Amino acid sequence: MATLLIQPQEPARRGVPPGHFALWDLGFRPFYLLAAAFAALSVPLWALQFSGLISHPWLRGPLWHAHEMVFGYTLAIVVGFLFTAGRNWSGQPTPTGRPLMALAALWVAARVLVLTPWGVAAALVNVAFPLLAAWGLWRALRAGNNKRNYFFVALLVMMATASAVVHLAELQWLTLPAGLGIPVALDGVLFMIAVMAGRVVPMFSNNGVPGMRARRDERLEKLALGSVLALLAADALQLHGAAMAALLGLALLAHAARLALWQPWKTLRNPLVWVLHAAYLWLLLHLALRAAAELGWIAPSLATHALTLGVIGTITLGMITRTALGHTGRPLRAGRIEIVAYLAMLGAALVRVGVPLVEPAWLLSAVTGSALLWSLAFVLYLVRYTPILLRARADGQPG
């Protein structure tokens, strides 16, 4: 079974027939679809549970809602992206075909098992998925001698460790707080986002917007990325208060300066570009809100949702549209469906964070409205991209 899960299969390099069923040809295809379907269904269910409208909750509480958004939705997007990008980085195959099917089945099993009383089985499967994904990615990177991206393998292992902390603490096998694994995992995801944003946002901006001069400063890059790693370490050590607020302030200044170099105000005519800049703007808001929460001025959940909806939700939606178009040989052009989906996602973040910030008594309405907008974004994605992700590339190439 383990060999089946981790053994990559290189797709044929000859032309692919137009009617070919392509779901298992590359990692982004099944995992983008699974993540979008899961997102569209799970968050509205959580909102119904939060409001008390369903008598038998589908999750056991806020911890498991957070777990499923991080280790369910987000991790599926990360793995799909890394398997696809990893093949390009290394020139070597990442899991396809039956190994990819097995990994997708493992992810689905993990989503089912967290709903059951079988805590040990849920822990094993949820930890095994990122570990096996890390192994599949590492095999390709090692074969291609692509050492530059080894840290993505380490981050997947870290995600497995964070998930293990949640499960083992819930099983009372660890004395650590079960919630400790969530912020550490979110910091790991934030670091991945910060790295990839620095690599692709300036490039996509300059390629997609005439007259753009987005640029990078290497010293600022190191400061911005280093600040996220410092936050990860601080969360692992459970640092709070004024010291954490000062660290967050430093990170905010570094990332604000980084975004300014990318000239986001020039991107409004290209939705595939401005959506990435909008997500990064939410990163600045997240850092500011989290610093305010550390000082006791606002509820910490507002900062968390600025990260999960504003940053992670928006940038993953932007990337799974762009990469799905690019890796299926289609023009990099957002239509009305994509634009409405982007606006729905940004609206979901704004409602969930902004409404309770103005009036805490409206929290229930904010959760409900945000969930509906979030779900709409992913329903639109599924309508537009399910046929694309199931079919062969438009240019007849494999992948």
C-alpha positions, 0 to 999 in steps of 0.5 A: 500500500505504501509503495502504491501511495508514493511511487510516481508515475510519469505520464506519456509524453505524446499527444493526449486524445481530446476525450481522455479522462484526465483527472489522475494525470497530475496532482492539481486536478483531483485535489483542487476539485476535492478541496473546492467541493469540501469547502462549498459544503463544509463551511455552510454546515459549520455555520448551521451548527454554529447557529444551532439550526442542526441538532446533530452537529457534524463537527465536535466543536470549533477546534475541529472546524479549524482542523478541517479548514487547515488540514482538510481544505488548505492542505489539499490545495497545497498538495495539489499545487506542490505536486504540479509545481514540483514536476516543473521544478525538478523535471521529474514525475510526481504521483499520478495515476493509481498512486494519486488515486490512493492519496486522494482516497486517503484524504477523503478517509481523513475527512470521514474519520474525524466525524467518527469516534475512532480517534486513533484511526483519524489521527493515523490517517490525518498524519499519514496524508501529509507525510506520504505527500511529502515523500512523493514530492521529495522523490521528485525533487531529489531525482531532479537535484532541486535542493532549493525547494526541499523546504516544502517537504519539511513544511509538509512534515511540519503540517503532519506534526501539527496535526498529530499534536491536535489529535494526540492532545484530544486523545489525552496522550499529550499534555499539550493544548490541542489547539497548539497545532492549529496556529503553528500549522497556519504559520506554516501555510502563511510561510508557504504563501509568503514564499510563493507570493514573492516568487510569482506575484511580481512575475505575474504582475509584470507579465499580465499588466502592461507598464508594471514594474513590480520588483523584489528587494532581496534584503526585504525578502529575507526580512519578510520571510524571516518575520513569518518564521519568527512568528511560527517559533513564537507560536510554538513557544506560546508567546503572547502579549506585548512581545508578540505584538511587537513581533507582529508589528515588525512583520507588518512593516516588512510585508507592507514594504514588500507589497508596495514594491509590487505596485498593487494599484496598477493591477485592477484591469487584470483579475487574475493578478489583482486577486493575488494582491488583494489576498496579500493586502489581507495579510497586512490586515491579519498582522495588524488585527493580530497585534491588536488582539495580543494587546487585548483590543479585539477578539483573536478570532477576527485576526484568525479569520482575516488569515483563513478567509482573507489571505488563505481563501483568496490566494488559494482561489486565485491560484487554483483558477490561474494554475488550472487554466495554465496547466490545462493549456487554456488562456490566462484570462478570468471571465465573469464567473471567476470575477464573481467568485473572487468578489464573493470570497473577498466579501466573505472575509469582509463580512466575517471580520468587519461586521463583528469588529464594528458590532460584536452582537452581529457575530451570528449574522456575520458567520451565516453571511460569510459562509454563504459567500464562501460557499458561492465562491467555490460552487462557481469554481466547481461549475466552471472548472470541473469540466476543465479538470476532468478533460485533457489539456486543450493543447493535447499535451500530457498533464 
